[in-house]
């Protein structure tokens, strides 16, 4: 093996690094009015970073570097593809939004590209150190991005809350990881998996339990699962909306991927510790997230609680499989499929929120009354994304819910069926608040002041983001094989 | 007609949604063009379904016009569609009522108008309905079953009843349409979430014969070849899960409470489509999926279903007698009529299931027409309060005449379509499948027979209030125009069919009987037919 570098395998990361440097340099040399070139450079950079992914996917096979610490296999590739597409959509949403503020455009793109780079690293990580670096590279830039609207107190609150809780969770997770290292003497996932059996059997089982729970707590913050969700609604509301979209999709997905590969590849031997914890987190996230979402007036806060509830749904397959002790590979692929579909439709929903907030001038759900009557296209898209989040066929969300239920039914057993029933009841509750947004847009009458000066169309880049997300949401819903490819790819991990 | 084999059924399912996409591209101002497109799409769909009907081979019991293409390979779910004698009448009913609805809509647009959006929703609805009646794969069935919800939600929510009223449990006064739309959706969603769990449970048990499958004919084959696979507690639970999904849709007492609200609040065409076609999705699900795949569980559940069905019949009739709103009365009458349909299914005999299918078709024709009439009446009087409507016969004799005819059909007058479903389902209940409790079913039969008397009671009472007597003084200076040509064009075909099915029930039974007998024989053994003679 050794330490020679496979340049093709890390070409996406290298292209992103080059783009990051270029954005910084461009920001330095460009005159103020031409700063938007940094946006164009970022979008192009991310587009080019996707090309080597295609080459690698066609090439197939698994490429390992640094003694297997950094692996580019089909699983890593599909996740990198997801992170890049999601990052691309967020960039498209950002362009007009950030241009309006007229400050620090270059830095904005620099930070968000760094975060995307972190998530790419994360997908390839196969040891604790790379995992940690990837995760923190994803999160750290977001502390600053959340406070981007510096004149707004809420944005400051968002940033501070996120920062303090984020750092705390990082510290806890690092402590847990160091305990794992101490117990097994290994940082690579393979090494830990082999060493964990002895640790669990010996006197150190308490320490192992503590380590696993600390790691879970750390990841719980990252994916905003109950009871580690308190930062999410305030941060989501205060942060600029494109950043919120990024937080609720890329950063959450990165957290999920990190948690799952760690549990799946390194700690399956300790599942008696983490399985009940995940079960409780799943049930609590679904229920509390949904009940809190019912009472929201602000659409971004509604999406914040909805994303907490969705995190609960995403935890269900893994929790169910682990609790009942069945094969985890099915659950793993179900979670990945859920994650992919969730990313697309949630980004679409946020794009609608950005466009709709511009049009109506408010983030209040009631303020969106009658939007469908003066902007039918945006209204239709809003219905598509929100009903898809609710899991109504034939929109993509149904398949996510379907694979989730399917993996639970594979597991079988009383506690898992109980979780399935909780999930089924919750998906009905969830429908109510998603439908409330659609109801406001289509069923309520428009206020007399609705039209007039607000009748502008969304910027071209935002429109592109809406179209991409909308088309994908409908296509995946009608022909779910498009998404199940991701699930199949994640089975590679099981074989490897 | 070999061509029909490959694309005929797919065209019936997919043509409407293709039409909806095309319509979305036409600017809203081109109203005439939009309406013509809507009519053209529904008429062509209907004609293709007629072509299927005429090239249907009534001599065999298997599925015809089958298409089976790979769809979601990861879970072995396929685009598998096909029809047999059970689904054929319902499919044709669906495409037929859709045409009439477009014709009726032509100059009856409820506020806030927008024919483009309304017709697009209708076409999406058509795809969902036709698809459900054709689907032979559980996942596909589930998708079509759910596709129906969205258009109906918007139809009720946007064009529905705008009366503001106080709804128990709500802090503020709410518009009826908003309450009805969300209630309809939540009830159905609740049921179908459990239905999906049931489907998945079947899928995971189906790997005895090799690969796991969602395919309905394959699952039926597993159930009849190796009955122990879906038997026992497992089957009982799965039947219960699917029961929730289907019973909400039928709707069976006590899961019916969404229906009076949704039917009353929906715009006329929405109520017609709900009553005439959508309610049948639930009872069709019982016949297509629950009974043949889980025959043993069906035996255990049958008495419960029969009891709930009879409660539905009696409760629906009594509730009708307490109504003051014409549309709400018709809505509650659906609860009663669907009770007869379910009683027929619960008997698990070929007579009973034939009864339920002809009952569904008749209810579709009759109640569909009743909702058209109620819509036209409230369109003219701007009220549906029966107390204010008296003497309609003097103001609008043709409309009143059609109303009287339909009411008689609805109360099950022999010679009209409604009679056969009720009569045969009571006959089925008199002699249920072997092993079912005679006491329960014969009591159910007697109570059902009392229900028919009550039905006659409230229908005549409704006629007396609406049609007879002197017109109220408030209408003295009103100019009422009787039935117009669009209404005539939509209603006359229904009237003709009600009479035809009434005097010649073989029109429906001829198609269904062979398939039903084969279904009952595979699921419950051949002894059932013999027991009819005894």
Interface residues (C-beta under 8 A of the other chain):
Chain A: X373 X376 X387 X392 X393 X394 X398 X399 X402 X403 X405 X406 X409 X410 X412 X420 X424 X425 X427 X428 X431 X432 X435 X439 X442 X443 X479 X480 X481 X484 X487 X488
Chain B: X71 X72 X73 X74 X75 X112 X117 X139 X142 X143 X146 X147 X149 X150 X153 X154 X157 X158 X177 X178 X181 X182 X185 X186 X189 X190 X193 X194 X196 X197 X200 X201 X203 X204
